[in-house]
């Protein structure tokens, strides 16, 4: 357990319930494996996440179990359909030597992209990071070719810090560069309600 300003928070505990106009963000449940597998289908699914998309129900089940164990990943549920359409993660930013620095990541099912869901979901988690956890900075990143995430981070107010070379290992071998961003607490502007 760490102390981030306002209250003690364990980033390994189940994430708190967050709501927006169109979304509910909640901890994952084992029954979410069906939706996770359905949303992982599509040729672009793997390009948008740090891991390859699930190819079987067993892989999906293991992925959801990992989210539950890790505790810092929200299931993004569309209120209208009740389906899990993606995930948002918030954890310590290991690339920063600042107490309370966090890193944000997200993924959405292909059919839910370009509809404002990513900005809406990530905005709710940013509000939690700054207002509840009192984080001084939230970092984020994406692969060089991921223009959708570039637009999402820009809309959320992040500042591009540059390219981190060999930022992570690819599942098939090799390395990927990453565009890195940050948003300082004093730069954060909550979305209008």
PAGU-792341 format. One record per residue (C-alpha): residue number from 1; residue in three letters; x, y, z. Coordinates in pm, whole numbers, plus 50000, padded with zeros to 5 digits. Each point is the difference from the previous one (the first is absolute). Layout:
BEGIN
+-----+-----+-------+-------+-------+
!   n ! res !     u !     v !     w !
+-----+-----+-------+-------+-------+
! NUM ! ALA !     X !     Y !     Z !
...
+-----+-----+-------+-------+-------+
***
This chain:
BEGIN
+-----+-----+-------+-------+-------+
!   n ! res !     u !     v !     w !
+-----+-----+-------+-------+-------+
!   1 ! UNK ! 50000 ! 50000 ! 50000 !
!   2 ! UNK ! 50131 ! 50345 ! 49907 !
!   3 ! UNK ! 49904 ! 50344 ! 50114 !
!   4 ! UNK ! 49903 ! 50234 ! 49714 !
!   5 ! UNK ! 49913 ! 50327 ! 50170 !
!   6 ! UNK ! 49628 ! 49986 ! 50077 !
!   7 ! UNK ! 49950 ! 49636 ! 50101 !
!   8 ! UNK ! 50170 ! 49665 ! 50015 !
!   9 ! UNK ! 49944 ! 49808 ! 49680 !
!  10 ! UNK ! 50104 ! 49653 ! 49898 !
!  11 ! UNK ! 50027 ! 49975 ! 49624 !
!  12 ! UNK ! 49968 ! 49622 ! 50044 !
!  13 ! UNK ! 49648 ! 50024 ! 50144 !
!  14 ! UNK ! 49690 ! 49985 ! 49781 !
!  15 ! UNK ! 49959 ! 50336 ! 49827 !
!  16 ! UNK ! 49715 ! 50222 ! 50120 !
!  17 ! UNK ! 49681 ! 50033 ! 49800 !
!  18 ! UNK ! 50008 ! 50300 ! 49763 !
!  19 ! UNK ! 49719 ! 50120 ! 49774 !
!  20 ! UNK ! 49970 ! 50232 ! 49705 !
!  21 ! UNK ! 49703 ! 50092 ! 49783 !
!  22 ! UNK ! 50031 ! 49686 ! 49783 !
!  23 ! UNK ! 50234 ! 49773 ! 50196 !
!  24 ! UNK ! 50046 ! 49812 ! 50325 !
!  25 ! UNK ! 50358 ! 49924 ! 50100 !
!  26 ! UNK ! 50025 ! 49718 ! 50252 !
!  27 ! UNK ! 50228 ! 49719 ! 50102 !
!  28 ! UNK ! 50004 ! 49694 ! 49778 !
!  29 ! UNK ! 49788 ! 49694 ! 50080 !
!  30 ! UNK ! 50077 ! 49644 ! 49878 !
!  31 ! UNK ! 49683 ! 50009 ! 49788 !
!  32 ! UNK ! 50154 ! 50286 ! 49797 !
!  33 ! UNK ! 50220 ! 49750 ! 49813 !
!  34 ! UNK ! 49727 ! 49952 ! 49737 !
!  35 ! UNK ! 49988 ! 50373 ! 49920 !
!  36 ! UNK ! 50380 ! 50031 ! 50009 !
!  37 ! UNK ! 50031 ! 49725 ! 49738 !
!  38 ! UNK ! 49727 ! 50155 ! 49782 !
!  39 ! UNK ! 50164 ! 50346 ! 50011 !
!  40 ! UNK ! 50345 ! 49857 ! 49923 !
!  41 ! UNK ! 49893 ! 49890 ! 49654 !
!  42 ! UNK ! 50103 ! 50211 ! 49704 !
!  43 ! UNK ! 50324 ! 50055 ! 49817 !
!  44 ! UNK ! 50088 ! 50323 ! 50185 !
!  45 ! UNK ! 49935 ! 49867 ! 50351 !
!  46 ! UNK ! 50358 ! 49901 ! 50074 !
!  47 ! UNK ! 50145 ! 50324 ! 49866 !
!  48 ! UNK ! 49810 ! 50203 ! 50258 !
!  49 ! UNK ! 50107 ! 49808 ! 50311 !
!  50 ! UNK ! 50333 ! 49906 ! 50154 !
!  51 ! UNK ! 49921 ! 49631 ! 49965 !
!  52 ! UNK ! 49862 ! 49796 ! 49713 !
!  53 ! UNK ! 49622 ! 49956 ! 50001 !
!  54 ! UNK ! 49848 ! 49692 ! 50158 !
!  55 ! UNK ! 49947 ! 49718 ! 49751 !
!  56 ! UNK ! 49802 ! 49760 ! 50220 !
!  57 ! UNK ! 49763 ! 49997 ! 50295 !
!  58 ! UNK ! 50282 ! 49857 ! 50215 !
!  59 ! UNK ! 50232 ! 50292 ! 49912 !
!  60 ! UNK ! 49719 ! 50244 ! 50069 !
!  61 ! UNK ! 49930 ! 49837 ! 50337 !
!  62 ! UNK ! 50370 ! 50024 ! 50095 !
!  63 ! UNK ! 50012 ! 50365 ! 49891 !
!  64 ! UNK ! 49699 ! 50088 ! 50215 !
!  65 ! UNK ! 50146 ! 49808 ! 50297 !
!  66 ! UNK ! 50318 ! 50207 ! 49961 !
!  67 ! UNK ! 49799 ! 50322 ! 50000 !
!  68 ! UNK ! 49821 ! 49888 ! 50317 !
!  69 ! UNK ! 50325 ! 49900 ! 50174 !
!  70 ! UNK ! 50177 ! 50322 ! 49895 !
!  71 ! UNK ! 49712 ! 50213 ! 50122 !
!  72 ! UNK ! 50085 ! 50319 ! 49815 !
!  73 ! UNK ! 49806 ! 49934 ! 49678 !
!  74 ! UNK ! 49643 ! 50112 ! 49943 !
!  75 ! UNK ! 49756 ! 49821 ! 49774 !
!  76 ! UNK ! 49843 ! 50263 ! 49772 !
!  77 ! UNK ! 49630 ! 49914 ! 49974 !
!  78 ! UNK ! 49768 ! 50171 ! 49753 !
!  79 ! UNK ! 49686 ! 50091 ! 50197 !
!  80 ! UNK ! 49769 ! 49957 ! 49700 !
!  81 ! UNK ! 50101 ! 49639 ! 49922 !
!  82 ! UNK ! 50144 ! 49888 ! 50334 !
!  83 ! UNK ! 50303 ! 49852 ! 49817 !
!  84 ! UNK ! 50365 ! 50041 ! 50090 !
!  85 ! UNK ! 50141 ! 50200 ! 49707 !
!  86 ! UNK ! 50354 ! 50055 ! 50124 !
!  87 ! UNK ! 50231 ! 50057 ! 50295 !
!  88 ! UNK ! 50186 ! 50286 ! 50168 !
!  89 ! UNK ! 50301 ! 49939 ! 50223 !
!  90 ! UNK ! 50167 ! 50231 ! 50251 !
!  91 ! UNK ! 50320 ! 49903 ! 50176 !
!  92 ! UNK ! 50332 ! 50133 ! 50123 !
!  93 ! UNK ! 50212 ! 50166 ! 49731 !
!  94 ! UNK ! 50329 ! 49815 ! 50039 !
!  95 ! UNK ! 50169 ! 50242 ! 49760 !
!  96 ! UNK ! 49967 ! 50294 ! 50239 !
!  97 ! UNK ! 50183 ! 50056 ! 50329 !
!  98 ! UNK ! 49712 ! 50202 ! 50145 !
!  99 ! UNK ! 49792 ! 49872 ! 50290 !
! 100 ! UNK ! 49643 ! 49937 ! 49886 !
! 101 ! UNK ! 50074 ! 50014 ! 49625 !
! 102 ! UNK ! 49750 ! 49782 ! 49814 !
! 103 ! UNK ! 49964 ! 49857 ! 49651 !
! 104 ! UNK ! 49677 ! 49969 ! 49803 !
! 105 ! UNK ! 49926 ! 49745 ! 49730 !
! 106 ! UNK ! 49687 ! 49893 ! 49816 !
! 107 ! UNK ! 49859 ! 49778 ! 49730 !
! 108 ! UNK ! 49661 ! 49990 ! 49827 !
! 109 ! UNK ! 49828 ! 49748 ! 49780 !
! 110 ! UNK ! 50039 ! 50096 ! 49634 !
! 111 ! UNK ! 49630 ! 50077 ! 49946 !
! 112 ! UNK ! 50002 ! 50251 ! 50291 !
! 113 ! UNK ! 50287 ! 50218 ! 49876 !
! 114 ! UNK ! 49958 ! 50352 ! 49861 !
! 115 ! UNK ! 49685 ! 50061 ! 50207 !
! 116 ! UNK ! 50153 ! 50188 ! 50295 !
! 117 ! UNK ! 49995 ! 49700 ! 50235 !
! 118 ! UNK ! 50378 ! 50004 ! 50056 !
! 119 ! UNK ! 50003 ! 50369 ! 50097 !
! 120 ! UNK ! 49695 ! 49949 ! 50223 !
! 121 ! UNK ! 50142 ! 49694 ! 50180 !
! 122 ! UNK ! 50354 ! 50133 ! 50036 !
! 123 ! UNK ! 49864 ! 50337 ! 50115 !
! 124 ! UNK ! 49816 ! 49830 ! 50286 !
! 125 ! UNK ! 50316 ! 49816 ! 50105 !
! 126 ! UNK ! 50206 ! 50321 ! 49978 !
! 127 ! UNK ! 49752 ! 50172 ! 50231 !
! 128 ! UNK ! 50049 ! 49714 ! 50246 !
! 129 ! UNK ! 50381 ! 50019 ! 49967 !
! 130 ! UNK ! 50017 ! 50374 ! 50065 !
! 131 ! UNK ! 49700 ! 50061 ! 50229 !
! 132 ! UNK ! 50006 ! 49686 ! 50214 !
! 133 ! UNK ! 50359 ! 49874 ! 49982 !
! 134 ! UNK ! 50153 ! 50348 ! 49981 !
! 135 ! UNK ! 50253 ! 49885 ! 49741 !
! 136 ! UNK ! 50242 ! 50272 ! 49887 !
! 137 ! UNK ! 50030 ! 49858 ! 49647 !
! 138 ! UNK ! 49842 ! 49734 ! 49778 !
! 139 ! UNK ! 50198 ! 49856 ! 49711 !
! 140 ! UNK ! 49877 ! 49814 ! 49694 !
! 141 ! UNK ! 50138 ! 49867 ! 49675 !
! 142 ! UNK ! 49924 ! 49830 ! 49671 !
! 143 ! UNK ! 50181 ! 49840 ! 49708 !
! 144 ! UNK ! 50113 ! 50238 ! 49727 !
! 145 ! UNK ! 49731 ! 49888 ! 49755 !
! 146 ! UNK ! 49706 ! 50031 ! 50241 !
! 147 ! UNK ! 49845 ! 50329 ! 49886 !
! 148 ! UNK ! 49673 ! 49938 ! 50186 !
! 149 ! UNK ! 50177 ! 49999 ! 50337 !
! 150 ! UNK ! 50195 ! 50312 ! 49898 !
! 151 ! UNK ! 49665 ! 50178 ! 49948 !
! 152 ! UNK ! 49858 ! 49864 ! 50328 !
! 153 ! UNK ! 50296 ! 50124 ! 50207 !
! 154 ! UNK ! 49993 ! 50337 ! 49825 !
! 155 ! UNK ! 49627 ! 50042 ! 50075 !
! 156 ! UNK ! 50068 ! 49913 ! 50365 !
! 157 ! UNK ! 50263 ! 50277 ! 50025 !
! 158 ! UNK ! 50317 ! 49789 ! 50012 !
! 159 ! UNK ! 50333 ! 50147 ! 49885 !
! 160 ! UNK ! 50214 ! 49794 ! 49766 !
! 161 ! UNK ! 50341 ! 49939 ! 50159 !
! 162 ! UNK ! 50159 ! 49825 ! 49702 !
! 163 ! UNK ! 50087 ! 49654 ! 49877 !
! 164 ! UNK ! 50132 ! 49732 ! 50234 !
! 165 ! UNK ! 50205 ! 49761 ! 49791 !
! 166 ! UNK ! 49975 ! 49626 ! 50071 !
! 167 ! UNK ! 49725 ! 50076 ! 50250 !
! 168 ! UNK ! 49864 ! 49645 ! 50018 !
! 169 ! UNK ! 50043 ! 49650 ! 49872 !
! 170 ! UNK ! 49753 ! 49882 ! 49737 !
! 171 ! UNK ! 49817 ! 49671 ! 50058 !
! 172 ! UNK ! 50143 ! 49856 ! 49676 !
! 173 ! UNK ! 50354 ! 50116 ! 50080 !
! 174 ! UNK ! 50176 ! 50325 ! 49933 !
! 175 ! UNK ! 49942 ! 50342 ! 50151 !
! 176 ! UNK ! 49758 ! 50287 ! 49951 !
! 177 ! UNK ! 50063 ! 50370 ! 50037 !
! 178 ! UNK ! 49736 ! 50199 ! 50182 !
! 179 ! UNK ! 49881 ! 50361 ! 49997 !
! 180 ! UNK ! 49986 ! 50115 ! 50365 !
! 181 ! UNK ! 49767 ! 50257 ! 50156 !
! 182 ! UNK ! 49939 ! 50157 ! 50338 !
! 183 ! UNK ! 49729 ! 50203 ! 50168 !
! 184 ! UNK ! 50087 ! 50197 ! 50315 !
! 185 ! UNK ! 49743 ! 50052 ! 50274 !
! 186 ! UNK ! 50009 ! 50377 ! 49945 !
! 187 ! UNK ! 49933 ! 49950 ! 49625 !
! 188 ! UNK ! 49705 ! 49766 ! 50052 !
! 189 ! UNK ! 49661 ! 50137 ! 49900 !
! 190 ! UNK ! 49700 ! 49781 ! 50085 !
! 191 ! UNK ! 49753 ! 49933 ! 49721 !
! 192 ! UNK ! 49683 ! 50210 ! 50021 !
! 193 ! UNK ! 49711 ! 49811 ! 50159 !
+-----+-----+-------+-------+-------+
***
